[in-house]
């Protein structure tokens, strides 16, 4: 199993970014996918979930209405569209999957929201 995040960067408050997570090594379309984030000095926290096969979604209260998780099963990729970004969204963002009882994480992508 391999997860590779991309799309992070520096953005001003109120701006937008789209993160991507390319997955391989498992039947992607059959698994729920999640995004987490970890800010400096804080614990890693749940951000968003997209389930399969319904593509139902769930979000942390802190990002609800601003972030959108989606997936493209033809590309084995999960996305996180982040709008109206705030300084408190600054963190390393990770995608995550549970496969055969084991959690897998990517290397993370840094998102910095600052003027």
N, C-alpha and C positions, 0 to 999 in steps of 0.2 A: 504494500500500500504506500502510495506517495501522494502528498498534497503540496502544491506549490502556489503560494499566494503572490499576488502582484497588484499594482495599482495605487499603492500608498504614495504619500508625498506631503508637501507643505501647502496648506491652503488657508486663505483668510476666513475669519468668522463669517458665516452666512454662505460660504461656498459649498461646492459639491465635489465628490469623488466617487468613482466606481471601482470597487475592489473585485478581483477575480481569484478563484481558487481552482486550479487545474488538478483533477484527480486521476489516478491510475492505479492498476493492480487489484481492482475489485469491480464487481458489476454495479457501476455508479447509480444507475437508474433505480436500483432496488433499495437504496439506503437513504435514510434521513441525513441531511447535512446541516451543520450548525456553524455559526460565527461566534467567536468569543473575542474579548479584548483584555489587555492588561496595561494599566497606566503605571507610571513609575511609583514604586512604593505601595502599590495596591495589589490585591488578589485578582486573579483572572476572573472575569465575569461573563456570563452569558449575554449575547447580543440578539441573535435571531436564529430561527429554526425553519427549515422547509422540509415537509414530510413527503413521503412517497407512498402510493402513487397519486395521492390526491393533490399534491402540491399545496397543501394547507400550510399556513405560516403562523409563527408566534414570535413576539418581540418583547424585549425588556421594556419596561415602562419608560425608561430614560430615552429610548430611541423611537418609540411608537409614533407614527405619523411623519417621521423624518427619514427613516431608513426603510429600504425595501430589499428583501432577499428574493432571489429567483434562481432558476437552474436551467441549463440547456443540456439535456441528456444526450444530444447528438455530439456534443463537444466535451462531455464529461466535466462540465464546469459549473460551479456555483458562483453567484455574484452577490455583492452587497452594494446597492446604490445608496449613497449617503448624501442627503441634502440638508440645507440649513445647519451646517456644521457649527459646533460651539467649541470653545477652548477645552471644555471638559470632555470632549470626544477624543482628545489627544491620547493615543495609546498605540501599542502594537496589536494588530488585528490578526487573529488566527482562524483558520477553518479547521473543522473537527468532524470525525466520523467514528462510529462504533462498528467494528467489523469482527464478527466471531468472538465477541466478548472482550475485545481489546480496543482501547481508545487510540486513535491516531491523530497527530497534529502536524500542521505544516510548520515552516520556519518562521512565519509571521511577516507582516509588512507594516512599516511604521507610518502612522498618520499623525501629522502635527497640524493643529489648528491655531494659528497665531497671526496677529497683524504686524 
